[in-house]
Amino acid sequence: MRKLLVAAVSVASMGLAAPASAADMAVKAPPPAPVVTIYNWSGFYIGANGGWGRAESCVDFVTLAGTVAAGCADRNGGLIGGQIGYRWQTNQFVFGLEAQGDWADIERTRVSLVDPLISTTGKTDGIGLFTGQLGWAWNASLFYVKGGAAVTHNRFDIFNNVTGVGLASAGHTRWGGALGVGWEYGFAPNWSFGVEYDHLWMGRDNGTFAGVVTPGGLTLTGSGVSQDVDMITLRLNYRFGGYTAPVAARY
């Protein structure tokens, strides 16, 4: 009987100790959720760009006998300039407006097919773009397309190959359309770097001459120049604003 009583007391003591031991165990807290910084493309920005441009131009001369094709040629050269704009972001969609201006050195001189004794020099020394943007953002990475108006300043010269004397010269500004595509990456809270390609359709521009006589005896009364321009530029932008507030990722 005594042994049975001792055994019962021992079992009861173990039962009372078990809840206390469980209560003394430390509760392990879940790991903290990681903090993710969301890049926001909204805001005003200003920046610089530089790159390469190519212009394809075709020239026609107006003579007393009618219009004569003088040939087509490609011109290449450097670009440098800047841009200013505003973007606003809704979810992953990014909308924007931008104005861009570049100094250009896109020039070429070639012998005319109309009269081998004369040469023509075409030069584009200024380019402007006024465009709207539609983009898709993956956090700090932005892909976009753009389109709008384009303006170029051009100079067209005709000179005598024998004497080097200029026969005619004209400077003109022409308007056209632009379509482009670009990618930009935000590498710091307010800074982003990108690359962009643009194609400009500048149409045809007509000029008149006061009866220019070439060394070969051809009388020129005018010219027509059609032009397309391709641009590839690297861009660096500073945006006023920066990242949004950090948020905790959810599981």
Secondary structure as UniProt FT lines:
FT   HELIX           2..24
FT   STRAND          35..36
FT   STRAND          43..63
FT   TURN            64..65
FT   STRAND          66..90
FT   TURN            91..92
FT   STRAND          93..111
FT   TURN            116..117
FT   STRAND          118..138
FT   TURN            139..140
FT   STRAND          141..160
FT   TURN            161..163
FT   STRAND          166..186
FT   STRAND          191..213
FT   TURN            215..216
FT   STRAND          219..239
FT   STRAND          247..248
//
